[in-house]
Amino acid sequence: MKIATRLKLIGLFCAIVVALVAAILLSTTNQVRRELNKNQAADEVLNAVTALRYLSLEYGLRSERRVFAQWRLRSASLATLLASDTTFSGAEDAASMASLRTSFASVGRLFSQLVASRAQPADAVSDELASRLTGQISGKTQAMIADAMALAERSRQGVLAAQQREIAAVAAFGAVVLATIVASSLLTFRSLVGPLERLREGTRKVGAGDLDFKLGWHGRDELGELASAFDGMTEKLKQSTVSRRELSAANLALQAEIAERAQAENKVRSQLARLSLLQHITRSVGERQDMRSIFQVVIRSLEEQLPVDFCCICLYRQGSAALQVSCVGLRSAALAEEFAMREHARIEVGQNGLSRCVAGELVYEPDVAEVPFPFPQRLAGGGLRALVMAPLLVESTVFGVLVTARVAPSSFSSGECEFLRQLSEHVALASNQTELHGALQRAYEDLRQSQKTAVQQERLRALGQMASGIAHDINNAISPVALYTESLLETEPGLSDRARASLEVIKRAIDDVAATVARMREFYRQRETRVHLGQVDANRLMQEVADLTRARWSDMPQQRGIVIELCRRFEAGLAPLPGIDSEIREALTNLVFNAVDAMPDGGTLTLATRGVAGSAGAQAEVVLEVGDSGVGMDEDTRRRCLEPFFTTKGERGTGLGLAMVYGMVERHGARIDIESVRGQGTTMRLAFSLPDTPAAAAAPGAPARRKAPLRILTVDDDPLVQKALRTVLESDGHQVLAADGGQAGIDQFRSALQDGAPFALVITDLGMPHVDGRRVAAAVKAMAPHTPVILLTGWGQRIANDEDLPADVNLVISKPPKLHELREALAACVPDGDDA
């Protein structure tokens, strides 16, 4: 049998044994997996039974609905676990499962009795019954715990047994494989060593001239064929042998030719090695994008593969009298320190024999000890003798020098000098391309940033245009609510405390909506530099935010079975902070909404206030905190979360919430700090600086209010706004007539003049179809120049800020109007004593 056939059979046998081992491992692995599944199921049953026992005891003590609901959920999950028959197998497991089901049914009945007993009026009998039922439930659940622990213990024993079987099988088959390999190796070794030794001896004798030597054996394997061929070769050599003198002469000639060819081959091999090194360096340099990394690759390759004992690259600026060391090789660092040629060191050109190199010429000094210039002598002092300096040229301009040196004198061949010249050209070209690429990259980045800014501005402009129309509609919609709410709070003294508190929350929310609508244009318009800041009580403001957002962090999550706990940490004695309470309230509301969205499975919402003392010991800052224990943010999200239109909520988010918060912070001269860890929650801190001298709070004066009634004409195309205006004005004693639209208002005003019963005041909307408020005001002034006209519009704040008051309008009131604004406007336009 041939040797190759033997080896193939041995390999086939080993493959079969390995396949058997793999099959056994797969079988034992599946068994281990089944036992692990049983163990996991048993642990789940044990946890469910333990929770059921705890909840039963807690319900027996407090009878809370929350405990009852949790008991029902745990009971349902345990019932699902016990109903599954596929996980457990075997008689003992089946008996334990049957016992668990029986005990579970008993626990259910006992708990139902406990619930019924707790539903009865509390007395000694019901308490005693509840105590006994609780004890019976505890006993049943203890028995279930014992059964579940037995299941878990059997599954653990099964896992251990399966693992032991797996280890034993692997050890047994491993021993078989090892024994097979050892035996086959010994047999193969014995069948090869003897013939090979005989063949070696025959080769030695035939080489010594004994052509009569015969191996003398024949076999069916490869070695037998080799022996037959060897004997045939010796026979042919014996027939064609020449004289030793002729053979010696031919041998000498052959040796001389071999030496010549070896020399040529070494020369070609060296040239190929240098070309390969040049290709390697060029390819490595092409993959770099900065000049320093290019220089490092070149120097490291020269030190390792050329090799050289010292290497560095110096940069040169045209017109300068010195070189600057840019990069030094790692192996050359010690010598560079000795030569004072560390990175960024300067080398004078005129006094060091470098003028030829910076002029574009390759400089080779076989022995620098014979060169009378300071720079070569400095190298010779460190033990270096041979020096090559290659210029780095781009478009006939030298911008650097490649310096290489060796310890042995005259150690650079002409081929190596040519290689260094070619390498310097490649390095110069790559460096120039790197500079061009960097400039192009910077230009592209500038263009991309400009494009991004332009797109962002276009988005903001479009948003502002939409926001302007939306603001008008929202102000019209909430105007009746604002008027009726203020009227109820003022005219209904019999309201309950709860109703009055609810109306105040509604009023505050309407004010915040109006302020939000007024700020919607800030996304595309420059905000006024004059911002009137009031004195804001931080603790009161945080409590208002908690009340306004209660539905989001309490009611709505509870409907989904989620619990979010509110933690308040308000520091007492905080100084009032300067700000606009509606803007700060809205920003905190946005932060609370984000915190709730970050806790989809529930958690803790923290609202906190604290003061920060300054160097003098007095309060210097007031810090408002909104924290959550939710999903948190990674570093990239934390850095970008304040950008407009950036959101991680997908289609549910607009990306404007935190941008508006940041805008409020900037307008108030405050700062925002964000702390977030992925999976551990987020804390947002708003820090407001306190003035050195607290501003005295202005005492609120009595609002201006006209005592004499007026005859007023209101013009508006919205019937709800008309009705609300009429109601509140008539409650002050005024006579109010309403006109539906601009043309109707003009006609009604003209008719009243003709009848001798003119109106003392006209209140008109601005945006109306066909005839708007400006035309109404112009018509009124044309007919009665002294009749005051008040413009009531959703764009009122914008008109006032832009100083775009129409010529025929006396005052502008923003929607939603407030009662004191209406009264002050009436008193200002028609003072008491004027004709009504």
C-alpha atoms as one frame of an Amber mdcrd trajectory, in Angstrom:
protein
   0.000   0.000   0.000   1.280   3.428  -0.904   2.136   5.987   1.764  -0.373
   8.529   0.423  -3.139   5.903   0.645  -2.224   5.137   4.242  -2.343   8.806
   5.175  -5.744   9.234   3.480  -7.181   6.251   5.382  -5.836   7.630   8.666
  -7.370  11.031   7.896 -10.725   9.402   7.008 -10.726   7.471  10.289  -9.990
  10.631  12.257 -12.774  12.472  10.425 -15.251   9.709  11.320 -14.210   9.851
  14.968 -14.527  13.672  14.998 -17.999  13.416  13.434 -19.047  10.980  16.178
 -17.695  13.327  18.831 -19.594  16.239  17.249 -22.827  14.195  17.192 -22.436
  13.251  20.850 -21.624  16.863  21.776 -24.712  18.063  19.876 -26.902  15.519
  21.662 -25.555  16.367  25.105 -25.789  20.094  24.312 -29.470  19.740  23.428
 -30.037  17.842  26.661 -28.227  20.554  28.642 -30.356  23.183  26.888 -33.560
  21.316  27.809 -32.449  21.065  31.418 -31.546  24.759  31.458 -34.987  25.612
  30.073 -36.538  23.512  32.832 -34.387  25.291  35.393 -35.417  28.714  34.037
 -39.095  27.745  34.060 -38.770  26.461  37.616 -37.128  29.736  38.694 -39.949
  31.716  37.059 -42.543  29.587  38.910 -40.634  30.073  42.166 -40.452  33.864
  41.680 -44.151  34.050  40.794 -45.177  31.963  43.840 -42.961  34.081  46.124
 -44.477  37.298  44.761 -47.986  35.808  45.133 -47.291  34.967  48.758 -45.950
  38.445  49.502 -48.896  40.161  47.788 -51.382  37.932  49.687 -49.820  38.873
  53.008 -49.739  42.573  52.021 -53.414  42.456  50.990 -54.306  40.782  54.263
 -52.675  43.670  56.092 -53.778  46.721  54.011 -56.444  45.564  51.468 -55.291
  48.085  48.843 -56.635  48.025  45.278 -53.095  48.325  43.943 -52.089  45.130
  45.759 -55.224  43.377  44.516 -54.415  44.381  40.915 -50.799  43.227  41.254
 -52.016  39.925  42.792 -54.311  39.359  39.823 -51.447  40.040  37.368 -49.078
  37.677  39.199 -51.814  35.046  39.418 -52.444  35.241  35.683 -48.740  34.904
  34.844 -48.386  31.932  37.242 -51.416  30.266  35.727 -49.815  30.594  32.291
 -46.601  28.999  33.568 -48.436  26.100  35.226 -50.580  25.498  32.149 -47.497
  24.755  30.028 -46.805  20.964  29.867 -43.977  21.029  27.316 -41.135  22.184
  29.569 -41.206  19.523  32.297 -41.096  15.768  31.717 -40.772  12.738  33.924
 -42.924  11.318  36.674 -41.441  13.430  39.466 -41.802  16.654  37.463 -45.387
  15.774  36.529 -46.204  15.090  40.188 -44.684  18.400  41.245 -46.602  20.273
  38.551 -49.829  18.581  39.558 -49.183  19.518  43.191 -48.460  23.113  42.152
 -51.680  23.348  40.145 -53.718  21.929  43.033 -52.141  24.297  45.538 -52.558
  27.212  43.119 -56.277  26.484  42.776 -56.589  26.360  46.564 -54.705  29.647
  46.903 -57.062  31.258  44.409 -60.130  30.148  46.309 -58.644  31.233  49.631
 -57.698  34.639  48.222 -61.219  35.101  46.875 -62.539  34.377  50.360 -60.009
  36.844  51.775 -61.175  39.536  49.328 -64.792  38.845  50.280 -64.002  39.043
  53.993 -62.195  42.360  53.492 -65.218  43.719  51.676 -67.297  43.289  54.869
 -67.277  45.947  57.607 -64.214  45.642  59.806 -64.796  43.824  63.121 -63.089
  41.214  65.223 -64.690  38.283  63.389 -63.717  39.540  59.907 -60.191  40.315
  61.107 -59.853  36.837  62.610 -61.198  35.249  59.426 -58.796  37.321  57.306
 -55.895  36.309  59.558 -56.759  32.616  59.214 -57.210  32.873  55.458 -53.888
  34.672  55.211 -52.217  31.913  57.214 -53.760  29.213  55.020 -52.633  31.065
  51.881 -49.142  31.355  53.360 -49.070  27.604  54.037 -50.263  26.762  50.530
 -47.771  29.123  48.912 -44.988  27.676  51.110 -45.861  24.207  49.796 -45.798
  25.618  46.240 -42.398  27.157  46.925 -41.105  23.775  48.102 -42.427  22.097
  44.907 -40.892  24.809  42.717 -37.548  24.466  44.514 -37.709  20.696  43.994
 -38.290  21.269  40.253 -35.342  23.676  40.131 -33.088  21.252  42.036 -33.950
  18.342  39.704 -33.268  20.511  36.664 -29.897  21.546  38.126 -29.035  17.903
  38.780 -30.021  17.113  35.186 -27.740  19.863  33.891 -24.817  18.532  35.937
 -25.448  14.957  34.766 -25.630  16.018  31.112 -22.413  18.013  31.441 -20.628
  15.057  33.064 -21.763  12.764  30.224 -20.548  15.315  27.712 -17.125  15.560
  29.382 -16.779  11.777  29.585 -17.673  11.332  25.898 -15.234  14.012  24.786
 -12.450  12.515  26.915 -13.047   8.967  25.620 -13.184   9.853  21.950 -10.275
  12.290  22.380  -8.176   9.449  23.754  -9.161   7.253  20.777  -8.190   9.976
  18.299  -4.896  10.597  20.086  -4.030   6.897  20.160  -4.865   6.560  16.461
  -2.684   9.512  15.535   0.240   8.223  17.632   0.013   4.691  16.223  -0.255
   5.855  12.627   2.654   8.257  13.134   4.866   5.465  14.523   4.020   3.097
  11.677   4.613   5.767   9.049   7.876   6.795  10.726   9.176   3.213  10.777
   8.215   2.659   7.150  10.022   5.841   6.046  13.168   6.088   8.193  14.923
   2.893   7.065  14.517   3.407   3.320  15.432   7.092   3.555  18.583   6.277
   5.525  19.547   3.703   2.889  18.891   6.232   0.152  21.039   8.854   1.929
  23.925   6.412   2.195  23.646   5.490  -1.504  23.598   9.158  -2.511  26.764
   9.782  -0.513  28.625   6.826  -2.069  27.565   7.587  -5.612  28.580  11.227
  -5.087  32.009  10.001  -3.941  32.424   8.058  -7.223  31.225   4.553  -6.262
  29.016   3.958  -9.265  28.799   0.204  -8.554  26.654   0.776  -5.473  23.072
  -0.563  -5.660  20.248   0.034  -3.186  18.995  -3.472  -3.859  15.336  -3.306
  -2.815  12.041  -2.844  -4.607   8.694  -1.958  -3.085   5.182  -1.047  -4.151
   5.180   2.331  -2.470   6.742   5.624  -3.512  10.088   4.816  -1.831  10.347
   1.566  -3.809   9.788   3.474  -7.047  12.416   6.028  -5.943  14.942   3.195
  -5.233  14.385   1.688  -8.674  14.880   5.097 -10.297  18.072   5.650  -8.228
  19.572   2.325  -9.349  18.728   3.159 -12.978  20.389   6.547 -12.598  23.645
   5.046 -11.260  23.684   2.594 -14.163  23.383   5.396 -16.712  26.048   7.451
 -14.916  28.397   4.470 -15.032  27.950   4.229 -18.798  28.500   7.999 -19.444
  31.361   8.857 -17.042  34.159  11.128 -18.374  37.712  11.640 -17.123  38.314
  13.501 -13.895  40.631  16.091 -15.586  37.977  17.087 -18.091  35.421  17.097
 -15.320  37.656  19.346 -13.162  38.190  21.872 -15.984  34.508  21.944 -16.769
  33.815  22.364 -13.066  36.151  25.390 -12.801  34.575  27.059 -15.812  31.145
  26.322 -14.423  32.075  27.801 -11.024  33.341  30.999 -12.666  30.126  31.328
 -14.660  28.095  30.654 -11.514  29.980  33.369  -9.611  29.419  35.871 -12.454
  25.769  35.010 -12.670  25.435  35.162  -8.862  26.950  38.630  -8.873  24.571
  39.765 -11.592  21.694  38.081  -9.798  22.576  39.847  -6.526  22.710  43.152
  -8.346  19.335  42.551  -9.960  17.930  41.292  -6.667  19.114  44.431  -4.868
  17.577  46.590  -7.565  14.304  44.640  -7.358  14.344  44.978  -3.570  14.772
  48.741  -3.855  12.001  48.944  -6.444   9.773  46.858  -4.187  10.612  49.113
  -1.252   9.864  52.187  -3.385   6.534  50.679  -4.437   5.689  49.798  -0.824
   6.534  53.292   0.404   4.619  54.917  -2.472   1.529  52.806  -1.787   1.701
  53.511   1.950   2.200  57.229   1.338  -0.786  57.292  -1.014  -3.041  56.048
   1.778  -2.133  58.995   4.063  -3.918  62.313   4.115  -1.534  64.471   6.153
   2.115  65.394   5.648   3.372  64.239   9.045   2.054  60.696   8.630   3.651
  60.579   5.146   7.025  61.555   6.612   6.681  58.969   9.401   5.937  56.172
   6.904   8.937  57.103   4.746  11.383  57.309   7.667  10.145  54.090   9.298
  10.429  52.183   5.996  13.985  53.457   5.377  15.113  52.546   8.913  13.659
  49.033   8.727  14.137  47.963   5.111  16.947  49.943   3.410  18.315  50.146
   6.196  19.925  53.366   7.492  21.323  54.284  10.910  19.946  57.834  10.979
  17.064  59.431   9.093  15.102  62.665   9.323  13.150  65.084   7.118  13.654
  68.846   7.331  11.393  71.544   5.878  12.720  74.583   4.028  11.025  77.865
   3.186  12.242  79.723   0.132  14.319  82.748   1.084  14.986  81.382   4.541
  18.499  80.768   5.832  17.698  77.679   7.879  16.054  74.252   7.773  13.554
  73.116  10.411  13.506  69.479  11.500   9.967  68.195  10.877  10.169  64.452
  11.587  12.815  62.149  13.114  12.806  58.351  12.943  12.056  56.286  16.016
  15.408  54.515  15.880  17.149  57.834  15.200  15.646  59.648  18.204  18.643
  59.016  20.488  21.147  60.290  17.903  18.874  63.287  17.170  19.034  64.255
  20.846  22.820  63.963  20.739  23.038  66.118  17.566  20.509  68.675  18.895
  18.299  67.763  15.911  15.077  66.968  17.709  11.812  67.942  16.022  11.343
  71.693  15.345  15.080  72.321  15.736  16.691  74.789  13.273  19.772  74.071
  11.116  21.523  76.955   9.428  22.013  76.436   5.667  24.890  78.744   4.774
  27.336  77.352   7.333  26.602  73.619   6.942  27.235  72.775   3.285  23.486
  72.413   2.629  23.301  75.141  -0.016  23.678  72.645  -2.907  20.834  70.502
  -1.573  18.374  73.379  -1.104  19.295  74.412  -4.659  17.841  71.094  -5.897
  20.948  68.844  -6.077  21.368  65.377  -4.534  24.330  65.492  -2.143  26.369
  62.334  -1.289  29.322  62.456   1.124  31.132  59.061   1.380  32.930  60.151
   4.579  31.656  63.205   6.459  34.751  63.160   8.680  36.616  64.702   5.727
  34.032  67.485   5.113  35.028  70.712   6.960  31.504  72.008   7.703  29.774
  72.123  11.117  26.734  70.026  10.154  28.721  67.042   8.719  31.177  67.299
  11.594  28.252  67.166  14.030  27.134  63.882  12.424  30.696  62.524  12.450
  30.907  63.279  16.172  28.030  60.831  16.734  29.758  58.026  14.794  28.073
  58.550  11.418  30.273  58.576   8.307  28.281  58.211   5.044  25.645  60.893
   4.306  23.026  61.335   1.568  20.771  64.407   1.372  17.954  64.339  -1.205
  15.922  67.507  -1.953  12.100  67.470  -1.932  11.085  69.412  -5.038   7.658
  70.525  -6.284   7.615  72.431  -9.561  11.372  73.143  -9.302  10.940  74.534
  -5.785  12.639  72.862  -2.818  10.457  72.731   0.294  12.365  70.089   2.255
  15.373  67.765   2.553  15.509  64.003   3.220  18.632  63.283   5.343  19.971
  59.684   5.629  23.265  58.509   7.147  25.149  55.303   8.013  27.928  54.426
  10.411  30.150  52.745   7.804  31.984  55.085   5.393  31.203  54.785   1.660
  28.278  52.512   2.516  25.796  53.994   0.037  25.937  52.476  -3.454  25.051
  54.346  -6.617  21.825  52.350  -6.835  20.844  53.394  -3.301  21.560  57.048
  -4.063  19.382  56.819  -7.163  16.700  55.115  -5.063  16.775  57.970  -2.518
  16.503  60.525  -5.340  13.454  58.762  -6.800  11.945  58.364  -3.340  12.335
  62.086  -2.619  10.424  62.872  -5.830   7.562  60.581  -4.788   7.494  62.030
  -1.283   7.471  65.596  -2.607   4.613  64.783  -5.003   2.577  63.040  -2.262
   3.158  65.957   0.151   2.006  68.442  -2.450  -1.109  66.381  -3.170  -1.800
  66.215   0.562  -1.632  69.986   0.837  -3.966  70.342  -2.151  -6.343  67.753
  -0.702  -6.394  69.546   2.653  -7.165  72.858   0.988  -9.911  71.233  -1.097
 -11.334  69.526   1.986 -11.431  72.809   3.900 -13.103  74.532   0.964 -15.657
  71.718   0.720 -16.332  71.893   4.448 -16.861  75.656   4.228 -19.239  75.131
   1.307 -21.106  72.390   3.179 -21.481  74.567   6.266 -22.703  77.462   4.122
 -25.221  75.199   2.401 -26.359  73.797   5.725 -26.804  77.321   7.102 -28.761
  78.387   4.041 -31.049  75.354   4.248 -31.555  75.945   7.968 -32.454  79.593
   7.365 -34.889  78.584   4.636 -36.520  76.082   6.991 -36.835  78.689   9.707
 -38.256  81.225   7.249 -40.886  78.733   6.068 -41.686  77.834   9.680 -42.073
  81.515  10.530 -44.445  82.108   7.641 -46.606  79.187   8.737 -46.362  80.243
  12.367 -47.672  83.744  11.586 -50.957  82.391  10.217 -51.232  79.727  12.898
 -50.670  82.346  15.621 -53.603  84.435  14.367 -55.966  81.419  14.314 -54.844
  80.235  17.766 -55.297  83.704  19.279 -58.822  83.926  17.817 -59.672  80.461
  19.162 -58.514  81.075  22.734 -59.871  84.633  23.050 -63.366  83.557  24.227
 -61.829  81.120  26.717 -59.595  83.857  28.165 -62.425  86.383  28.479 -64.901
  83.951  30.015 -62.312  82.602  32.449 -61.373  86.069  33.735 -65.040  87.033
  33.900 -65.925  83.954  35.968 -63.030  84.552  38.365 -64.125  88.180  38.844
 -67.919  87.965  38.839 -68.591  84.614  40.515 -67.652  84.910  44.218 -69.498
  81.702  45.068 -67.063  79.426  43.234 -65.595  76.581  45.258 -61.896  76.630
  46.026 -61.305  73.707  43.682 -63.221  75.372  40.825 -61.394  78.675  41.370
 -58.019  76.884  41.427 -58.914  75.058  38.205 -59.941  78.328  36.529 -56.672
  79.932  37.617 -54.743  77.017  36.105 -56.743  77.480  32.874 -56.004  81.219
  32.888 -52.321  80.580  33.458 -52.246  78.000  30.672 -53.990  80.441  28.285
 -51.407  83.109  29.138 -48.632  80.619  28.413 -50.223  79.640  25.101 -50.498
  83.302  24.131 -46.870  83.891  25.067 -45.816  80.791  23.101 -47.734  81.963
  20.035 -46.122  85.389  20.347 -42.678  83.760  20.374 -43.292  81.497  17.387
 -41.962  84.216  15.093 -38.605  84.124  16.911 -37.563  81.282  14.623 -37.297
  83.685  11.714 -37.312  87.206  13.205 -34.793  88.943  15.421 -36.133  89.319
  18.928 -36.308  92.758  20.452 -33.353  93.677  22.586 -35.657  95.240  25.194
 -36.971  92.415  27.365 -38.862  93.349  30.504 -37.963  90.862  33.228 -40.088
  90.434  36.330 -39.418  88.835  39.688 -40.142  85.097  39.535 -40.578  82.830
  42.556 -38.742  79.659  41.525 -40.528  77.341  43.993 -43.968  78.623  43.029
 -43.122  78.308  39.346 -41.932  74.709  39.730 -45.114  73.806  41.626 -47.203
  75.352  38.830 -45.299  73.272  36.281 -45.989  70.132  38.319 -49.715  70.972
  38.387 -49.899  71.833  34.676 -48.146  68.629  33.597 -49.835  66.241  36.028
 -51.801  64.586  33.235 -48.588  63.699  31.338 -46.588  62.308  34.249 -49.416
  60.811  36.348 -52.787  60.205  34.676 -51.772  59.166  31.150 -48.977  56.746
  32.250 -51.294  55.115  34.826 -53.784  54.360  32.055 -51.042  52.259  30.427
 -50.075  50.581  33.703 -46.943  52.705  34.131 -46.019  54.471  37.360 -43.948
  57.680  37.331 -43.144  59.024  40.780 -42.667  62.763  41.278 -39.854  63.834
  43.592 -39.852  67.493  44.692 -36.749  69.077  46.212 -37.462  72.779  46.658
 -34.975  74.801  48.669 -36.574  77.354  50.980 -35.546  81.003  51.094 -34.583
  81.367  47.431 -34.259  84.908  46.124 -36.603  85.843  43.236 -34.920  85.342
  39.891 -35.253  87.912  37.073 -37.264  86.536  34.170 -40.535  86.158  32.315
 -42.536  83.564  34.208 -44.548  82.384  31.186 -41.394  81.683  29.146 -39.630
  79.892  31.985 -42.805  77.905  32.769 -43.103  76.820  29.143 -39.425  75.791
  29.010 -39.793  73.722  32.187 -42.975  72.160  30.778 -41.051  71.092  27.661
 -38.331  69.586  29.848 -40.933  67.659  31.886 -42.536  66.303  28.684 -39.129
  65.162  27.413 -38.375  63.521  30.768 -41.692  61.612  30.673 -41.034  60.473
  27.080 -37.606  59.202  28.214 -39.280  56.857  30.771 -41.514  54.545  28.678
 -41.485  51.917  31.462 -41.896  54.351  34.350 -39.407  55.805  36.773 -38.772
  58.902  38.876 -39.342  62.487  37.740 -37.377  64.989  39.832 -38.166  68.698
  40.107 -35.675  70.644  42.196 -34.621  74.190  43.004 -31.519  75.365  44.790
 -29.425  78.419  45.303 -25.730  78.769  44.538 -23.715  81.054  46.787 -21.238
  83.514  45.333 -17.845  84.608  46.600 -19.424  87.038  49.085 -21.652  84.329
  50.574 -24.914  85.690  49.122 -26.935  83.836  46.534 -25.441  84.354  43.069
 -27.548  81.910  41.060 -30.852  80.080  41.230 -30.781  76.631  39.624 -33.915
  74.862  38.347 -33.527  71.110  37.720 -35.658  68.605  35.826 -34.348  65.044
  36.047 -35.481  61.583  35.019 -34.327  58.000  35.491 -35.020  57.057  31.872
 -33.033  55.880  28.884 -30.493  58.729  28.885 -28.472  60.006  25.916 -25.174
  59.091  24.335 -22.495  61.761  23.918 -23.376  62.608  20.301 -27.085  63.041
  21.135 -26.220  65.130  24.221 -24.122  67.493  22.097 -26.769  67.901  19.364
 -29.990  67.862  21.402 -30.287  71.682  21.461 -30.134  72.001  17.646 -33.426
  73.000  15.932 -35.183  70.094  14.150 -32.918  67.486  15.792 -35.015  64.766
  17.422 -34.655  61.132  18.493 -38.428  60.542  18.656 -38.910  59.907  14.941
 -42.215  61.170  13.538 -43.495  61.891  17.064 -41.007  64.728  17.552 -40.465
  68.081  15.841 -37.008  68.884  17.210 -38.160  72.320  18.438 -38.786  71.714
  22.163 -35.217  71.937  23.425 -34.434  74.594  20.802 -37.137  76.811  22.364
 -35.716  76.053  25.816 -32.287  77.122  24.605 -33.769  80.313  23.114 -35.381
  81.162  26.481 -32.062  80.551  28.256 -30.219  82.835  25.844 -32.811  85.615
  26.190 -32.563  85.490  29.991 -28.766  85.467  30.020 -28.871  82.105  31.816
 -27.103  78.847  31.020 -28.188  75.249  30.522 -26.221  72.220  31.759 -27.034
  68.704  30.570 -25.921  65.584  32.424 -26.866  62.266  30.854 -25.640  58.681
  30.972 -26.971  56.038  28.624 -29.408  53.861  30.582 -29.181  55.955  33.770
 -31.280  59.040  33.001 -30.844  62.729  32.269 -30.721  65.901  34.387 -31.340
  69.314  32.791 -30.244  72.356  34.854 -31.231  75.946  34.122 -29.012  78.394
  36.050 -30.239  82.013  36.344 -27.834  84.668  37.579 -29.120  87.001  40.282
 -28.380  90.744  40.095 -25.960  92.158  42.625 -28.685  94.509  43.911 -32.151
  92.929  44.017 -34.738  95.028  42.209 -37.606  96.220  44.354 -40.927  94.762
  43.241 -43.297  97.433  42.003 -46.507  97.637  43.965 -49.423  96.773  41.689
 -51.674  99.793  41.202 -55.399  99.726  40.782 -56.297  99.014  37.151 -57.833
 101.897  35.236 -61.571 101.439  34.794 -64.138 103.741  33.280 -67.143 104.368
  35.517 -69.557 105.888  33.001 -71.044 103.425  30.484 -70.244 103.744  26.791
 -72.040 102.892  23.573 -69.592 100.583  21.774 -69.576  98.983  18.311 -67.632
  95.701  17.965 -66.669  94.427  14.498 -65.453  90.828  14.094 -66.165  87.914
  11.742 -65.801  85.317  14.555 -69.142  84.885  16.394 -67.531  83.327  19.469
 -65.196  86.284  19.922 -68.121  88.672  19.337 -70.238  86.965  21.975 -67.397
  86.904  24.549 -66.594  90.599  24.010 -70.217  91.565  24.292 -70.695  89.578
  27.491 -67.725  91.027  29.365 -68.323  94.603  28.197 -72.023  94.465  29.068
 -71.089  93.088  32.499 -69.220  96.420  33.027 -72.421  98.312  32.131 -71.613
  99.299  28.565 -74.087  99.170  25.667 -72.610  96.945  22.988 -73.746  96.339
  19.402 -71.997  93.764  17.244 -71.354  93.776  13.494 -70.478  90.587  11.607
 -67.733  91.696   9.226 -66.056  94.917   8.095 -68.696  96.179   5.662 -71.501
  95.500   8.144 -69.595  97.495  10.787 -69.177 100.500   8.451 -72.870 100.424
   7.492 -73.971 100.164  11.116 -71.694 103.051  12.200 -73.026 105.269   9.341
 -76.651 104.422  10.228 -76.049 105.327  13.900 -74.596 108.711  12.883 -77.576
 109.438  10.646 -79.992 108.495  13.463 -78.265 110.868  15.901 -77.042 108.062
  18.186 -73.317 107.781  17.377 -70.992 105.236  18.961 -68.457 106.489  21.496
 -65.931 103.760  20.586 -65.304 101.165  17.885 -63.468  97.862  18.549 -62.592
  96.052  15.301 -60.704  92.923  14.274 -57.841  93.290  11.788 -58.038  90.174
   9.609 -61.519  89.930   8.043 -62.596  88.874   4.526 -63.352  91.559   1.904
 -63.085  94.552   4.276 -60.330  94.349   6.932 -59.848  96.310  10.140 -57.698
  99.030   8.540 -60.473  99.934   6.087 -63.037  99.914   8.909 -60.847 102.314
  10.929 -60.333 104.586   7.909 -64.087 104.695   7.217 -64.906 105.473  10.882
 -62.348 108.309  11.009 -63.649 109.687   7.730 -67.185 109.868   9.130 -66.302
 110.834  12.760 -62.651 111.879  13.146 -62.851 112.075  16.949 -64.302 108.575
  17.480 -61.578 106.309  18.986 -60.849 103.028  17.186 -59.279 100.066  18.986
 -57.742  97.297  16.860 -58.190  93.824  18.391 -56.107  91.235  16.515 -54.017
  88.086  16.838 -51.101  90.017  15.301 -51.294  92.748  17.921 -47.952  92.093
  19.604 -46.231  91.939  16.232 -47.788  95.243  15.121 -46.793  96.920  18.397
 -43.212  95.601  18.267 -42.779  96.536  14.612 -44.199 100.016  15.319 -46.607
  99.429  12.448 -49.649 101.089  14.081 -52.183 102.072  11.367 -52.788 105.805
  11.022 -56.521 105.613  11.846 -56.158 103.349  14.920 -55.792 104.723  18.457
 -54.754 101.524  20.271 -53.898  97.901  19.462 -54.888  95.054  21.800 -53.496
  91.577  21.249 -55.658  88.490  21.240 -56.483  86.846  23.540 -57.526  90.071
  25.307 -57.489  90.478  29.056 -60.168  92.296  31.045 -57.757  94.823  32.539
 -56.338  95.562  29.067 -59.844  96.208  27.705 -60.732  98.443  30.639 -57.453
 100.362  30.452 -57.948 100.839  26.706 -61.498 102.158  27.226 -60.325 104.514
  29.961 -57.428 105.735  27.822 -59.504 106.326  24.661 -62.634 107.811  26.340
 -61.787 109.262  29.781 -64.579 109.879  32.303 -66.294 113.164  31.609 -66.244
 112.830  27.804 -69.510 112.380  25.950 -70.574 108.805  25.632
